Amino acid sequence: MNNFWQRTITGALFVLVLLGAVLFNTYTFIGLCFLICVLGLREYAFLFKIRENKPDPIGAVLGGTGIALIWVVQLLHISIAFFETYRWILILGFLLVPIVFEILNPDKRSYKNLVLSYAGLLYINLGVACFANMGFDAGSGIYHSQIILGFLVILWSSDTFAYITGRAFGKTPLAPKISPKKTWEGSIGGAVCTLGVAYILSITLGRLSLIDWFVFALIIIVFGTIGDLIESRFKRILGVKDSGNILPGHGGILDRFDSLLFAAPFVLIFLRLISM
């Protein structure tokens, strides 16, 4: 199978699974978020096996997964007395897991290893948890798929239209040392087209006013682009093309969700400010 068809089939299945999980019910959506978090943590941890500093991957994954389980329980309103009583102790315990594994690490121990472990734990857990929280009403805690669906459509539209307009009109590199193919023309053209998509979403999905959809889209456009550049810089430092190979033709989980992880916290702050 040539690369074009591999990318097409993988991309189509990826979108179908993502949208299916978002639209089906609360449990499939939260399950999807938990899976993204765990796979992202694993991918991040094992990326460093090729570098001089090698944080223990097991500690980072276990600690991050434990924290993810806590926000999953809270979002699903699962009543577990043990979790309610000892929640903060559990969080502290999971945060200490990378330190324990680093102490037991037979390789050369370094404070840099811990910094790398906690950077990944914070970056991935925070991003996915904020994305998950976006689906729930601030007051009632009821799940609404429209906001999540709108977030994904805008995120994909920004990336797609930036690529198309960049190929057609791009001349001025946006960040030549990080991502040479990204241009200012592509970014601006993509932003304009994506605002058009936000207008359509304001009519079809509702939930937000037209102005709020525009602000919602602008936050995703700006911080999604920054997240993409951060991921590109990260891969250049590590000397790898993709963060993983779980998605044939598309790379890894972090390759597909880099913009989401960085944009989600800022979008959630905006939604809470307008009491969504």
C-alpha positions as CSV (number, residue, x, y, z in Angstrom):
1,M,0.0,0.0,0.0
2,N,1.5,3.3,-1.0
3,N,1.9,6.2,1.5
4,F,-1.0,8.2,0.1
5,W,-3.6,5.5,0.6
6,Q,-2.1,4.5,3.9
7,R,-2.5,8.1,5.2
8,T,-6.0,8.4,3.7
9,I,-7.3,5.2,5.3
10,T,-5.6,5.8,8.6
11,G,-6.8,9.4,8.7
12,A,-10.4,8.4,7.9
13,L,-10.5,5.7,10.6
14,F,-8.9,8.1,13.1
15,V,-11.6,10.8,12.5
16,L,-14.4,8.2,12.6
17,V,-13.2,6.8,15.9
18,L,-12.7,10.2,17.4
19,L,-16.1,11.6,16.3
20,G,-17.8,8.3,17.3
21,A,-16.4,8.4,20.8
22,V,-17.3,12.1,21.2
23,L,-20.9,11.8,19.9
24,F,-21.9,8.4,21.4
25,N,-22.0,9.2,25.1
26,T,-20.1,10.5,28.1
27,Y,-18.3,7.2,28.8
28,T,-16.9,6.7,25.3
29,F,-15.7,10.3,25.3
30,I,-14.0,10.1,28.7
31,G,-12.6,6.7,27.7
32,L,-11.1,8.2,24.6
33,C,-9.5,11.0,26.6
34,F,-8.1,8.5,29.1
35,L,-6.6,6.5,26.2
36,I,-5.1,9.6,24.6
37,C,-3.5,10.5,27.9
38,V,-2.0,7.1,28.6
39,L,-0.7,6.6,25.1
40,G,0.7,10.1,25.0
41,L,2.5,9.6,28.3
42,R,4.0,6.3,27.1
43,E,5.0,7.9,23.8
44,Y,6.6,10.9,25.5
45,A,8.5,8.7,28.0
46,F,10.0,6.3,25.4
47,L,11.1,9.1,23.1
48,F,13.9,9.8,25.5
49,K,15.4,6.3,25.3
50,I,17.5,7.6,22.5
51,R,19.0,10.5,24.4
52,E,21.7,10.9,27.0
53,N,19.2,11.8,29.7
54,K,16.9,8.9,30.1
55,P,14.0,9.4,32.6
56,D,12.5,6.1,33.7
57,P,9.5,5.6,31.4
58,I,7.6,3.3,33.8
59,G,7.6,5.9,36.6
60,A,6.4,8.7,34.3
61,V,3.6,6.5,32.7
62,L,2.4,5.1,36.1
63,G,2.4,8.5,37.8
64,G,0.6,10.2,34.9
65,T,-1.9,7.3,34.5
66,G,-2.8,7.4,38.2
67,I,-3.5,11.1,38.1
68,A,-5.6,10.6,34.9
69,L,-7.7,7.9,36.7
70,I,-8.5,10.5,39.4
71,W,-9.9,13.1,37.0
72,V,-11.8,10.4,35.1
73,V,-13.5,9.4,38.3
74,Q,-14.4,13.0,39.1
75,L,-15.7,13.8,35.6
76,L,-17.9,10.7,35.6
77,H,-19.2,11.5,39.1
78,I,-18.3,8.0,40.2
79,S,-18.9,7.8,44.0
80,I,-16.0,5.9,45.5
81,A,-15.5,6.7,49.2
82,F,-11.8,5.8,49.2
83,F,-11.2,8.3,46.3
84,E,-13.2,11.0,48.0
85,T,-11.5,10.7,51.3
86,Y,-7.9,10.2,50.1
87,R,-8.0,12.1,46.8
88,W,-5.2,14.5,47.6
89,I,-3.1,11.9,49.2
90,L,-3.5,9.8,46.1
91,I,-2.5,12.7,43.9
92,L,0.6,13.3,46.0
93,G,1.4,9.6,45.9
94,F,1.2,9.4,42.1
95,L,3.3,12.6,41.8
96,L,6.0,10.9,43.8
97,V,6.1,7.8,41.6
98,P,8.6,9.2,39.0
99,I,10.9,10.1,41.9
100,V,10.8,6.6,43.3
101,F,11.5,5.0,39.9
102,E,14.3,7.5,39.2
103,I,16.0,6.5,42.4
104,L,15.8,2.9,41.4
105,N,16.9,3.7,37.8
106,P,20.2,1.7,37.1
107,D,21.2,4.3,34.6
108,K,23.0,7.6,35.6
109,R,20.5,9.5,37.8
110,S,20.0,13.2,37.1
111,Y,17.7,16.0,38.1
112,K,17.2,16.5,34.4
113,N,15.5,13.2,34.2
114,L,12.9,14.2,36.8
115,V,12.4,17.6,35.0
116,L,11.7,15.7,31.8
117,S,9.3,13.3,33.5
118,Y,7.3,15.9,35.2
119,A,7.2,18.2,32.1
120,G,5.6,15.4,30.2
121,L,3.3,14.4,33.0
122,L,2.1,18.0,33.3
123,Y,1.9,18.8,29.6
124,I,-0.1,15.7,28.6
125,N,-2.3,15.3,31.7
126,L,-3.2,19.0,31.9
127,G,-3.9,19.2,28.2
128,V,-6.1,16.1,28.0
129,A,-7.9,16.9,31.3
130,C,-8.8,20.4,30.1
131,F,-10.0,18.9,26.8
132,A,-12.2,16.5,28.7
133,N,-13.6,19.2,31.0
134,M,-14.6,21.2,28.0
135,G,-17.4,18.8,27.4
136,F,-19.1,19.3,30.7
137,D,-21.3,22.3,31.7
138,A,-19.7,24.3,34.4
139,G,-22.9,24.5,36.4
140,S,-24.8,21.3,36.0
141,G,-21.9,19.0,35.0
142,I,-23.9,17.6,32.1
143,Y,-22.0,16.4,29.1
144,H,-22.6,18.4,25.8
145,S,-20.8,17.1,22.7
146,Q,-21.3,20.3,20.7
147,I,-18.4,22.1,22.3
148,I,-16.0,19.2,21.8
149,L,-17.2,18.7,18.3
150,G,-16.7,22.4,17.5
151,F,-13.2,22.3,19.1
152,L,-12.1,19.4,16.9
153,V,-13.7,20.9,13.7
154,I,-12.0,24.2,14.2
155,L,-8.7,22.6,15.1
156,W,-8.7,20.4,12.0
157,S,-10.0,23.4,9.8
158,S,-7.1,25.6,11.0
159,D,-4.5,23.0,10.2
160,T,-6.1,22.0,6.8
161,F,-6.7,25.5,5.5
162,A,-3.3,26.7,6.7
163,Y,-1.7,23.9,4.7
164,I,-3.8,24.6,1.6
165,T,-3.3,28.4,1.5
166,G,0.3,27.9,2.4
167,R,0.9,25.7,-0.5
168,A,-0.9,28.1,-2.8
169,F,0.4,31.5,-1.6
170,G,3.1,30.8,1.0
171,K,6.3,32.7,0.7
172,T,7.3,34.0,4.1
173,P,8.4,31.4,6.6
174,L,6.7,31.6,10.0
175,A,9.4,29.8,12.0
176,P,12.1,28.7,9.5
177,K,14.4,27.1,12.1
178,I,11.5,25.0,13.6
179,S,9.1,24.3,10.8
180,P,10.3,25.5,7.4
181,K,7.1,24.6,5.6
182,K,4.9,26.8,7.7
183,T,4.3,30.3,6.3
184,W,2.7,33.6,7.5
185,E,0.5,33.5,4.4
186,G,-0.7,30.0,5.2
187,S,-1.3,30.9,8.8
188,I,-3.3,34.0,8.0
189,G,-5.2,32.4,5.2
190,G,-6.0,29.4,7.4
191,A,-7.2,31.7,10.2
192,V,-9.6,33.6,7.9
193,C,-11.1,30.4,6.5
194,T,-11.4,28.9,10.0
195,L,-13.3,31.9,11.2
196,G,-15.7,31.2,8.4
197,V,-16.0,27.7,9.8
198,A,-16.7,29.2,13.2
199,Y,-19.5,31.2,11.7
200,I,-21.1,28.0,10.3
201,L,-20.7,26.3,13.7
202,S,-22.5,29.2,15.4
203,I,-25.5,28.4,13.2
204,T,-25.4,24.6,13.2
205,L,-24.2,23.8,16.7
206,G,-25.3,26.8,18.8
207,R,-24.3,26.7,22.5
208,L,-22.2,29.8,22.0
209,S,-22.9,33.2,20.5
210,L,-21.3,34.2,17.2
211,I,-18.7,36.4,18.9
212,D,-17.9,33.7,21.4
213,W,-17.4,31.2,18.6
214,F,-15.0,33.7,16.9
215,V,-13.0,34.1,20.2
216,F,-13.1,30.3,20.7
217,A,-11.7,29.8,17.2
218,L,-9.0,32.5,17.6
219,I,-7.8,30.9,20.8
220,I,-7.5,27.5,19.0
221,I,-5.8,29.0,16.0
222,V,-3.2,30.9,18.0
223,F,-2.4,28.4,20.7
224,G,-2.9,25.4,18.4
225,T,-0.2,26.8,16.1
226,I,2.1,27.4,19.1
227,G,1.6,23.9,20.3
228,D,2.4,22.5,16.8
229,L,5.6,24.6,16.7
230,I,6.6,23.4,20.2
231,E,6.1,19.8,19.2
232,S,8.2,20.4,16.0
233,R,11.0,22.0,18.0
234,F,10.8,19.1,20.5
235,K,11.3,16.5,17.7
236,R,14.1,18.5,16.1
237,I,16.0,18.5,19.5
238,L,15.4,14.7,19.8
239,G,16.4,14.2,16.1
240,V,13.2,12.3,15.2
241,K,10.7,12.8,12.4
242,D,7.6,11.5,14.3
243,S,6.9,11.0,18.0
244,G,5.7,7.5,17.3
245,N,4.2,5.1,14.7
246,I,0.9,4.1,16.2
247,L,-1.0,5.8,13.3
248,P,0.5,4.5,10.0
249,G,1.4,7.5,7.8
250,H,0.5,10.0,10.5
251,G,3.1,9.3,13.2
252,G,2.2,9.1,16.8
253,I,-0.3,10.3,19.4
254,L,1.7,13.5,20.1
255,D,2.0,14.2,16.4
256,R,-1.8,14.2,16.1
257,F,-2.7,16.0,19.4
258,D,0.1,18.5,19.8
259,S,-2.1,21.5,19.0
260,L,-5.0,20.1,21.1
261,L,-2.7,19.7,24.2
262,F,-1.5,23.2,24.1
263,A,-4.8,25.0,23.1
264,A,-7.2,23.1,25.4
265,P,-6.2,24.8,28.7
266,F,-6.7,28.3,27.2
267,V,-10.0,27.3,25.6
268,L,-11.3,25.9,28.9
269,I,-10.3,29.1,30.7
270,F,-12.3,31.1,28.2
271,L,-15.3,28.8,28.5
272,R,-15.3,29.1,32.3
273,L,-15.1,32.9,32.1
274,I,-18.3,32.9,30.0
275,S,-19.8,30.3,32.4
276,M,-19.9,27.4,30.0
